[in-house]
Each structure stands twice: as C-alpha cells, then as structure tokens.
Amino acid sequence: MNHFQVDPKVYHSFPGMRLAIAVTEGLDNRTAQVPVSELWQQTWQSVTQLGVDDARVHPYVKAWRENFAALGVSMKRFPTSIEAMLRRALKGGEAFSINPLVDFYNALSLQYVCPAGAFDLGVLEKPLALRLTTGEDRFTALDSSESIAVPEGEIAYTSGTDILTRHFMWRQSQLALVTPDSTRIFMVSEIPSLAGEPVAEAMRESMVVGLRDLFGLECQSFLMTNDQPSIRWN
C-alpha cells in the first residue's frame, strides 16, 4: 500500500498538528545495531535534562492532554505513548529494548518529546488512514487473540476496517506491529502545534538521517499538515 490519508476532522480536533513521516523498505531488523542501542540508552538517560519531574507538566505532553480532554478522552485511562514512555524514563533504571527499529523511533520520541511509531507495510492489504472510527471497525490488542469492536468516533490509524491504534496514540494493534521480520516501514511522529514547524522538520530530518546512517536505508519523507491531507510514495 503506497497511500496515506488524514481525515480533515482529525486536524479540526488537533489544530496546527504536523505529521513527520518516513517510508522505507529493505530493513534488516534482526541484526543487532550497536549504534542504535547506544543512541537509545543515551536518550533514555538524558530525560533528566528536560527539567521536569512529572511527564504531565512537559509543555508538549500538556498540549496533548488538553487536546484529548477537549474530546472527552481520559488521559488517566488512555495516556499518549510519549507521556507513558517519558513517565517511565523519569523513574530511572535501564531502558527497555524491543528491536532495532522500535528502539530507534523510541529514541527520537524521547529526544523531541513527541509521539513516534511505525507500521509494517508488508502485512497491510489496504491503504493507511488516520480518521474517526465508524463503529464497524475492529481492534486486536497485543495481548489478545480476538478482535473487539471499537466505538464510533475514536481517532485512529486504520487499514480498511482494521484499527492499528486506539485513541490515536495510546495503544497499538497486533496488526502491522514492527517485528524482527518487518522490512517495509511507515514511520510517523505527531508534532503538536505548540512545538511548531522547526521541531517537525527536525524530527523528519532525524528520521531520514537515522535510517540512512544507522540502517543503511534511503527513504521517502514527508511533513504533513492540514493543507496536505494525503501522500503517496513509490
């Protein structure tokens, strides 16, 4: 699938949001990458320099909390991925490791204090979209073997009627999860309006440079706004 579209209603709920995106193929996600591990460990330890003891008070995290509160979504029940990870990092201890690509985008997420994730394009049969759920969509949690119906009106990344993330950036589905076998990747980071274009552009550039220097991959990259609701790649 080489197409991604954002429903304008999403930008209405998150005015000024930007999406930094990189699409690549040929990933070797089985071989351990020492530079990636070092980057992840260093970034994890550097959160003490952010000047906050509580993830909720960081300006970018606070901005997401306010956006979701306006939608009636509880951040106590459904915290954004960056809030959950920053909270965990601020507690100290060793950084957890998933696989090289996930460790890489988690490092970028903490570096810029913006959510970041990726989907395995190789397993998707229908185009990616970011939209409101319809009531006919279904989600399979990481710890479940069965899918569940998703209520109408949630913001989610989707592929057809399959929900890839609940509550936009809270929890990811089993479907399109990046694994050691993943080779074709769609990486995305959501940049709040408060962070602005400089942070969005820096995130996009870090994706491009990191994929090239750490994984030996060229990619196509994009910076999406409400003025560009869809993209295609080769």
C-alpha positions in Angstrom: 0.0 0.0 0.0 1.5 3.3 -1.0 -1.1 5.8 0.1 -1.9 7.6 3.4 -4.8 10.0 4.0 -5.8 12.1 7.0 -9.5 12.9 7.6 -9.8 16.7 8.0 -11.8 16.1 11.1 -8.6 15.0 12.8 -6.9 18.3 12.2 -10.0 20.0 13.5 -9.5 18.2 16.8 -5.8 18.9 16.7 -5.3 22.3 15.0 -1.8 23.0 13.9 -0.6 19.5 14.3 2.1 18.2 11.9 3.0 14.7 10.9 6.6 13.8 10.2 6.7 10.7 8.1 9.4 8.4 6.6 8.7 5.4 4.3 11.4 2.9 3.6 12.0 -0.7 2.5 14.8 -3.3 2.8 15.1 -3.0 6.6 17.2 -5.7 8.4 15.5 -5.6 11.8 17.0 -8.9 13.0 20.7 -7.9 13.2 21.5 -6.0 16.5 22.7 -2.5 15.8 25.1 -1.3 18.4 24.8 2.4 17.4 21.0 2.2 17.7 21.3 0.7 21.2 23.8 3.4 22.2 21.5 6.1 20.9 18.5 4.7 22.8 20.4 4.3 26.1 21.8 7.8 25.9 18.5 9.4 25.0 16.8 7.4 27.8 19.3 8.7 30.4 19.1 12.3 29.0 15.5 12.9 30.1 16.8 14.2 33.4 17.9 17.2 31.4 14.4 18.1 30.4 13.8 20.0 33.7 10.6 18.2 34.6 9.9 15.5 37.3 6.4 14.8 36.1 5.8 13.9 32.5 2.4 15.6 32.6 3.8 19.0 33.0 6.1 19.0 30.0 4.6 21.6 27.6 4.2 19.2 24.7 2.7 16.4 26.8 0.4 19.0 28.4 -0.7 20.2 25.0 -1.8 16.6 24.0 -3.6 16.2 27.4 -5.6 19.4 26.7 -6.4 18.3 23.2 -7.7 14.9 24.3 -9.5 16.4 27.3 -11.5 18.6 24.9 -12.5 15.4 23.1 -13.6 13.8 26.4 -10.8 11.2 26.4 -9.3 10.4 29.8 -5.6 10.7 29.9 -5.6 8.7 33.1 -7.0 5.7 31.3 -5.6 6.4 27.8 -2.3 8.3 28.1 -0.4 9.1 24.9 2.6 7.0 24.1 5.0 9.8 24.8 3.5 10.5 28.2 3.7 6.9 29.2 7.3 6.5 28.0 8.5 9.8 29.5 7.0 8.9 32.8 8.8 5.5 32.7 12.1 7.1 31.7 11.9 9.7 34.5 11.7 6.9 37.1 15.2 5.9 36.1 16.6 2.4 35.5 17.7 0.7 32.3 16.0 1.4 29.0 13.8 -1.4 27.7 14.6 -2.8 24.3 12.2 -4.1 21.6 14.1 -4.4 18.3 16.4 -2.0 16.5 13.8 -0.1 14.5 11.5 0.3 17.5 14.4 1.4 19.7 15.3 4.0 17.1 11.9 5.6 16.9 11.5 5.5 20.7 14.8 7.4 20.9 13.5 10.0 18.6 10.3 10.2 20.5 12.1 10.9 23.8 14.6 13.3 22.1 11.8 15.5 20.8 9.2 14.6 23.4 6.7 13.8 20.6 4.9 10.6 20.0 6.5 8.3 17.3 5.7 4.9 15.9 5.8 2.8 12.9 3.7 0.2 10.9 4.8 -2.8 8.9 3.5 -2.1 5.4 4.3 -5.6 4.3 1.3 -7.1 6.1 -1.3 -4.4 5.2 -3.8 -5.2 2.4 -5.5 -1.8 2.4 -4.2 1.8 2.5 -3.3 3.6 5.7 -5.6 6.3 7.0 -5.9 8.5 10.1 -9.6 9.0 10.7 -12.5 8.7 13.1 -13.8 5.2 13.7 -17.2 4.3 12.3 -18.5 1.6 14.7 -17.7 -1.1 12.1 -14.0 -1.1 12.8 -12.2 -3.8 14.9 -9.0 -3.9 17.0 -6.8 -6.7 18.2 -4.8 -5.9 21.3 -1.3 -7.1 21.7 -2.3 -9.5 24.5 -5.4 -10.9 22.8 -6.1 -13.5 20.1 -9.5 -12.0 19.3 -10.6 -8.7 17.9 -13.1 -6.3 19.5 -15.4 -3.7 18.1 -14.3 -0.1 18.5 -16.8 2.6 19.4 -17.7 5.2 16.9 -15.8 8.5 17.0 -12.3 7.5 18.2 -9.4 8.9 16.3 -7.3 6.0 15.0 -4.7 4.9 12.4 -6.5 2.4 10.2 -6.1 0.0 7.3 -9.6 -0.7 5.9 -11.7 -1.6 8.9 -8.7 -2.7 11.0 -7.7 -0.4 13.7 -4.0 0.0 14.1 -4.0 2.3 17.2 -6.6 3.0 19.8 -7.2 6.7 20.8 -4.8 7.9 18.1 -1.6 7.4 20.1 -2.4 5.3 23.1 -2.1 1.6 22.2 -1.1 -0.3 19.1 -2.7 -3.4 17.5 -1.1 -6.7 16.7 -1.7 -5.9 13.1 1.2 -4.1 11.4 3.4 -4.2 14.6 7.0 -3.8 13.7 8.8 -7.1 14.4 12.2 -8.6 13.5 10.7 -9.8 10.3 9.5 -6.4 9.1 11.2 -5.0 6.0 8.8 -2.3 4.7 8.2 0.5 7.2 5.9 3.5 7.6 7.3 5.7 10.4 5.3 8.6 11.8 5.6 11.2 14.5 2.8 13.5 15.6 4.1 17.0 16.4 1.8 19.3 18.5 1.1 22.8 17.3 3.0 24.2 20.3 6.2 22.6 19.0 5.8 24.1 15.6 7.4 23.5 12.2 11.1 23.7 13.4 10.6 20.6 15.6 8.5 18.8 13.0 11.2 19.4 10.4 14.0 18.4 12.8 12.1 15.1 13.5 11.6 14.4 9.8 15.3 15.1 9.2 16.3 12.9 12.1 14.3 10.0 10.7 16.0 10.4 7.3 19.5 10.6 8.7 19.0 7.9 11.2 17.6 5.4 8.7 20.5 6.2 6.4 23.3 6.2 8.9 22.1 3.5 11.3 20.3 1.1 9.0 21.8 1.9 5.6 18.4 2.8 4.2 17.2 5.5 1.9 13.6 6.7 2.4 10.9 9.0 1.2 10.0 11.6 3.8 7.0 13.9 4.2 5.8 16.7 6.5 2.1 16.7 6.5 -0.3 19.5 7.6 -3.9 20.2 7.2 -3.0 21.7 3.8 -1.8 18.3 2.6 -4.3 15.7 3.7 -2.8 12.8 1.7 0.5 11.5 0.4 1.7 8.7 -1.9 5.1 7.1 -2.2 6.8 4.9 -4.7 
